[in-house]
Amino acid sequence: MRRKKKNSGLARLLLFLIAFLVIVGVIVLMAKQFAPDDPSRPSDGSTDAGISTENNASPESEINAQELTQIAASLFAEETFSAGHLTVYDLTADVMLYEKSAETKITAASTTKLLTALTMLEYVGEDTVFTVGSELALVGAGSSSADLVKGQTLTVDQILDALLIPSGNDAAYVIAALVGRNLSGDPQITDADAVRLFVEKMNGKATALGAENSLFTCPDGYPDSKQYTTAKDMTAIAVAASKNATIRKTVEKTYSEIVFPDGSVVGYVNTNQLMVPSSSYYYEGTFGMKTGSTPKAGQCLIAGANAYGHDLIVTVFKAPDNAARYTDSRNAFDLGFKAVKQAQEKEQ
């Protein structure tokens, strides 16, 4: 009898433990079901919020574009710029913040090379090899140079470095000759005809980007009385270039070094002083994009910079001197980013 009582006691103890565990489980499940949402998780229940941080881009809905332009108009009304033509464009908000004589005909000088790069990338593959040839004879006297020598071979990335970092007019003609010759389908086409065909494609590309008040006659921006554009058109070209990952990678470099197959080496320093930390014109957050200057065009600069999660693009044309183009650019960035910050604060 004692053995039976002992067994029945153990049975009751086991039943009690089972019942206790069941009750605890139910309580835990109910707590999870009715607990407030974890603010660290996305509301759709996924494990990844999917927010891209590339280039510090901010959500499109972060600020109201109309509010931003109104703030910018008020801030820029108090500033004067020495450059004849200037624009400030918010790439992130997709809105123009400021224009000065932006639809007046100008010449773009070497900032034209952004269009040259965009056009080239439409017609070449990643494995394309550029061989420097007789087209060097077409380069204008006194041109800025990447010091290319006939017979040298360059990859796509290398030719872009030679084009955009030291502003090589020789690189522009190497690009134009190869692409134009390939498009013609005639390996015997003259250098001049190949370049002419490439320039036609440049103009088609410009029109497709919305630059409808422009005519380009050469791939490097060398002076030509028939050539013209506007600051607004160049802004459209700059926007497209800044969105192109290959070009963006190039213009963000402050220095590039090319080692040619024969062992020779050439180094390129970016001509944009906004990007050089040791320069008095240095502007933190700058990511390019292109300088230019001719007697008719004056001192020119297309620059991009990032702050407060926004990319801004400033174009400066016909600045009276080198200092003016950088001072104007810095002031334009300051006011543009001030407008962004104020618009963000109003949204909070």
C-alpha positions as CSV (number, residue, x, y, z in Angstrom):
1,M,0.0,0.0,0.0
2,R,2.8,2.4,0.8
3,R,4.3,1.7,-2.6
4,K,1.0,2.7,-4.3
5,K,0.8,6.0,-2.3
6,K,4.4,6.8,-3.3
7,N,3.6,6.2,-7.0
8,S,0.5,8.3,-6.9
9,G,2.4,11.2,-5.4
10,L,5.0,11.1,-8.1
11,A,2.2,11.1,-10.7
12,R,0.6,14.1,-9.2
13,L,3.9,16.0,-9.1
14,L,4.5,15.3,-12.8
15,L,1.0,16.5,-13.7
16,F,1.6,19.7,-11.8
17,L,4.9,20.4,-13.6
18,I,3.3,19.8,-17.0
19,A,0.4,22.1,-16.2
20,F,2.8,24.8,-15.0
21,L,4.9,24.6,-18.2
22,V,1.8,24.9,-20.3
23,I,0.6,28.0,-18.5
24,V,4.0,29.6,-18.7
25,G,4.1,29.0,-22.5
26,V,0.7,30.5,-23.0
27,I,1.7,33.6,-21.1
28,V,4.8,34.1,-23.2
29,L,2.9,33.7,-26.4
30,M,0.3,36.2,-25.3
31,A,3.0,38.7,-24.3
32,K,4.6,38.5,-27.7
33,Q,1.3,39.0,-29.5
34,F,0.2,42.0,-27.6
35,A,3.6,43.7,-27.0
36,P,4.1,47.1,-28.7
37,D,6.1,47.0,-32.0
38,D,9.8,47.0,-31.8
39,P,10.8,50.4,-33.3
40,S,14.1,48.9,-34.5
41,R,12.3,46.6,-36.9
42,P,10.6,47.6,-40.2
43,S,6.8,47.8,-40.0
44,D,6.3,45.2,-42.8
45,G,7.9,42.5,-40.7
46,S,10.9,42.0,-42.9
47,T,14.4,41.7,-41.4
48,D,15.9,44.4,-43.6
49,A,14.6,48.0,-43.8
50,G,16.1,48.2,-47.3
51,I,17.3,51.8,-46.9
52,S,20.3,52.5,-49.1
53,T,23.1,54.5,-47.6
54,E,25.1,54.8,-50.9
55,N,26.4,58.4,-51.3
56,N,24.6,59.3,-48.1
57,A,21.4,59.6,-50.1
58,S,18.3,60.5,-48.2
59,P,14.7,59.3,-48.7
60,E,12.9,61.2,-51.5
61,S,10.1,62.2,-49.1
62,E,12.5,63.6,-46.5
63,I,11.7,67.3,-47.3
64,N,9.2,69.1,-49.4
65,A,10.7,70.3,-52.7
66,Q,8.5,73.4,-52.9
67,E,9.5,74.3,-49.3
68,L,13.1,73.8,-50.2
69,T,13.0,76.0,-53.3
70,Q,11.3,78.8,-51.3
71,I,13.9,78.7,-48.6
72,A,16.7,78.7,-51.2
73,A,15.2,81.6,-53.1
74,S,15.3,83.7,-49.9
75,L,18.8,82.7,-49.1
76,F,20.3,83.2,-52.6
77,A,18.6,86.6,-52.9
78,E,21.1,88.0,-50.5
79,E,24.2,86.7,-52.4
80,T,25.9,88.1,-55.4
81,F,28.3,86.0,-57.6
82,S,31.1,87.2,-59.8
83,A,30.6,84.5,-62.4
84,G,28.4,85.4,-65.3
85,H,26.5,82.1,-65.2
86,L,25.8,79.9,-62.3
87,T,23.3,77.1,-61.2
88,V,22.7,75.2,-58.0
89,Y,20.9,71.9,-58.4
90,D,19.8,69.5,-55.6
91,L,20.4,66.1,-57.1
92,T,18.7,64.3,-54.1
93,A,15.5,66.4,-54.2
94,D,15.6,66.7,-58.0
95,V,15.1,70.4,-58.0
96,M,16.9,73.5,-59.2
97,L,17.7,75.8,-56.2
98,Y,19.2,78.8,-58.0
99,E,20.0,80.1,-61.5
100,K,21.9,83.1,-62.8
101,S,21.8,83.7,-66.5
102,A,21.4,80.0,-66.9
103,E,19.8,80.1,-70.4
104,T,22.2,82.5,-72.0
105,K,24.5,81.0,-74.7
106,I,28.0,80.3,-73.4
107,T,30.9,78.0,-74.2
108,A,31.7,75.2,-71.8
109,A,35.4,74.7,-72.3
110,S,36.7,71.4,-70.9
111,T,33.5,70.7,-68.9
112,T,32.4,69.4,-72.2
113,K,34.4,66.3,-71.4
114,L,31.6,65.1,-69.1
115,L,29.5,64.7,-72.2
116,T,32.4,63.0,-74.0
117,A,32.6,60.5,-71.2
118,L,28.8,59.8,-71.2
119,T,28.8,59.3,-74.9
120,M,31.8,57.0,-74.9
121,L,30.3,54.7,-72.3
122,E,27.2,54.1,-74.5
123,Y,29.4,52.5,-77.2
124,V,32.2,50.7,-75.5
125,G,32.4,47.5,-73.4
126,E,34.3,47.0,-70.2
127,D,37.1,45.1,-72.0
128,T,37.6,47.8,-74.7
129,V,41.3,48.8,-75.2
130,F,42.1,52.2,-76.5
131,T,45.3,52.5,-78.6
132,V,46.8,56.0,-78.9
133,G,47.3,56.8,-82.6
134,S,47.5,59.4,-85.3
135,E,44.5,61.3,-84.0
136,L,46.9,63.1,-81.6
137,A,47.6,65.4,-84.6
138,L,44.0,66.8,-84.2
139,V,44.7,68.1,-80.7
140,G,44.7,71.9,-80.6
141,A,47.7,73.9,-79.8
142,G,48.2,74.8,-76.1
143,S,45.7,72.1,-75.0
144,S,45.7,70.6,-71.6
145,S,47.3,67.1,-71.9
146,A,47.3,63.7,-70.3
147,D,50.8,63.2,-71.8
148,L,49.7,60.2,-74.0
149,V,52.1,58.8,-76.5
150,K,51.4,57.1,-79.8
151,G,51.3,53.3,-79.3
152,Q,50.2,53.3,-75.7
153,T,47.2,51.3,-74.8
154,L,44.6,52.1,-72.1
155,T,41.6,50.5,-70.5
156,V,38.2,52.2,-70.2
157,D,39.0,53.3,-66.6
158,Q,42.4,54.5,-67.6
159,I,41.2,56.6,-70.5
160,L,38.5,58.1,-68.3
161,D,41.2,59.0,-65.7
162,A,43.3,60.6,-68.5
163,L,40.2,62.5,-69.8
164,L,38.7,63.8,-66.6
165,I,41.4,64.1,-63.9
166,P,44.2,66.1,-65.7
167,S,41.6,67.2,-68.4
168,G,43.5,65.6,-71.3
169,N,42.4,66.9,-74.7
170,D,44.6,64.1,-76.2
171,A,42.5,61.5,-74.3
172,A,39.3,63.1,-75.7
173,Y,40.6,62.6,-79.3
174,V,41.7,59.0,-78.6
175,I,38.2,58.3,-77.4
176,A,36.5,60.0,-80.3
177,A,38.6,58.4,-82.9
178,L,38.1,54.8,-81.6
179,V,34.4,55.1,-81.0
180,G,33.7,56.9,-84.3
181,R,35.8,54.4,-86.2
182,N,33.9,51.5,-84.6
183,L,30.5,53.2,-85.3
184,S,31.4,53.7,-89.0
185,G,32.3,50.1,-89.5
186,D,35.1,51.3,-91.8
187,P,38.6,50.7,-90.3
188,Q,40.0,53.0,-93.1
189,I,38.0,56.0,-92.1
190,T,40.1,59.1,-91.5
191,D,40.7,60.4,-88.0
192,A,38.8,63.6,-88.7
193,D,35.8,61.7,-90.0
194,A,35.8,59.3,-87.1
195,V,35.9,62.2,-84.6
196,R,33.1,64.0,-86.6
197,L,30.9,60.9,-86.2
198,F,31.6,60.8,-82.5
199,V,30.7,64.4,-82.1
200,E,27.3,63.8,-83.8
201,K,26.7,61.2,-81.2
202,M,27.6,63.7,-78.5
203,N,25.0,66.1,-79.7
204,G,22.4,63.3,-79.9
205,K,23.3,62.4,-76.3
206,A,23.0,66.0,-75.2
207,T,19.5,66.3,-76.7
208,A,18.4,63.1,-75.1
209,L,19.4,64.4,-71.7
210,G,17.4,67.6,-72.2
211,A,20.2,69.9,-73.3
212,E,18.4,71.3,-76.3
213,N,20.1,74.6,-76.6
214,S,23.5,73.3,-77.3
215,L,25.8,72.5,-80.2
216,F,29.2,70.7,-79.6
217,T,31.8,70.7,-82.4
218,C,34.6,68.8,-80.7
219,P,35.2,66.2,-78.0
220,D,37.3,68.4,-75.7
221,G,35.7,71.8,-75.6
222,Y,38.5,73.5,-77.5
223,P,37.6,77.0,-78.7
224,D,35.3,77.1,-81.7
225,S,33.0,80.0,-82.7
226,K,30.3,77.6,-83.8
227,Q,30.1,75.8,-80.4
228,Y,27.7,76.8,-77.7
229,T,25.6,75.6,-74.8
230,T,24.0,77.1,-71.6
231,A,24.6,76.6,-67.9
232,K,21.2,75.0,-67.7
233,D,22.1,72.5,-70.4
234,M,25.4,71.7,-68.7
235,T,23.5,71.1,-65.5
236,A,21.5,68.4,-67.2
237,I,24.7,66.8,-68.5
238,A,26.3,67.0,-65.1
239,V,23.3,65.4,-63.4
240,A,23.6,62.4,-65.8
241,A,27.3,62.2,-65.3
242,S,27.0,62.2,-61.5
243,K,24.5,59.3,-61.7
244,N,26.9,57.2,-63.8
245,A,28.8,55.0,-61.4
246,T,31.8,54.7,-63.7
247,I,32.2,58.5,-64.2
248,R,31.5,59.1,-60.5
249,K,34.3,56.8,-59.5
250,T,36.7,58.6,-61.8
251,V,35.8,62.2,-60.8
252,E,36.0,61.4,-57.1
253,K,39.8,60.6,-57.4
254,T,42.2,63.3,-56.3
255,Y,45.1,61.4,-57.9
256,S,45.5,58.6,-60.4
257,E,48.5,56.7,-61.7
258,I,48.6,54.7,-64.9
259,V,51.3,52.0,-65.5
260,F,51.5,51.3,-69.2
261,P,52.4,47.8,-70.6
262,D,55.9,49.1,-71.5
263,G,56.6,49.9,-67.8
264,S,56.2,53.7,-68.2
265,V,54.2,55.5,-65.5
266,V,52.2,58.7,-65.5
267,G,50.5,60.3,-62.6
268,Y,47.5,62.7,-62.7
269,V,46.5,65.2,-60.1
270,N,42.8,66.4,-60.1
271,T,42.6,69.9,-61.4
272,N,39.6,70.7,-59.1
273,Q,41.0,72.6,-56.1
274,L,37.8,72.0,-54.1
275,M,38.9,68.4,-53.7
276,V,42.5,69.0,-52.6
277,P,42.8,69.1,-48.8
278,S,45.9,71.3,-48.9
279,S,44.2,73.9,-51.1
280,S,42.8,77.1,-49.6
281,Y,39.7,76.3,-51.7
282,Y,39.1,72.9,-50.3
283,Y,35.5,72.1,-49.6
284,E,34.7,69.0,-47.5
285,G,32.3,66.5,-49.2
286,T,33.2,67.5,-52.8
287,F,33.0,64.6,-55.3
288,G,34.3,66.2,-58.5
289,M,33.4,66.9,-61.3
290,K,35.2,69.0,-64.0
291,T,37.1,72.2,-64.5
292,G,37.5,74.2,-67.7
293,S,38.9,77.5,-69.0
294,T,39.4,79.4,-72.3
295,P,39.6,83.1,-73.0
296,K,36.0,83.2,-74.2
297,A,34.5,80.8,-71.6
298,G,36.4,82.3,-68.7
299,Q,37.1,80.2,-65.7
300,C,34.5,77.3,-65.4
301,L,33.7,74.6,-62.9
302,I,31.1,71.9,-62.5
303,A,31.3,70.6,-59.0
304,G,29.4,68.2,-56.8
305,A,29.3,68.0,-53.0
306,N,27.4,66.1,-50.3
307,A,26.1,67.2,-46.9
308,Y,23.0,66.6,-44.8
309,G,22.3,63.5,-46.9
310,H,22.0,65.6,-50.1
311,D,24.1,65.8,-53.2
312,L,24.3,69.3,-54.7
313,I,25.7,70.2,-58.1
314,V,27.0,73.7,-58.8
315,T,27.9,74.9,-62.3
316,V,30.0,78.1,-62.7
317,F,30.8,79.6,-66.1
318,K,32.6,82.8,-67.1
319,A,34.1,83.5,-63.7
320,P,36.6,86.4,-64.0
321,D,39.5,84.4,-62.5
322,N,40.6,81.2,-60.9
323,A,39.9,82.4,-57.3
324,A,36.4,83.6,-58.3
325,R,35.2,80.3,-59.7
326,Y,36.2,78.5,-56.4
327,T,34.9,81.3,-54.1
328,D,31.6,81.3,-56.0
329,S,31.3,77.5,-55.8
330,R,32.0,77.4,-52.1
331,N,29.4,80.2,-51.4
332,A,26.8,78.5,-53.6
333,F,27.3,75.2,-51.8
334,D,27.1,76.9,-48.4
335,L,23.8,78.5,-49.3
336,G,22.4,75.4,-50.9
337,F,23.2,73.2,-47.9
338,K,21.9,75.9,-45.6
339,A,18.6,75.7,-47.4
340,V,18.6,71.9,-47.2
341,K,19.2,72.0,-43.4
342,Q,16.5,74.6,-42.8
343,A,14.0,72.6,-44.9
344,Q,14.9,69.5,-42.9
345,E,14.3,71.3,-39.6
346,K,10.9,72.4,-40.7
347,E,10.0,68.8,-41.4
348,Q,10.9,67.7,-37.9
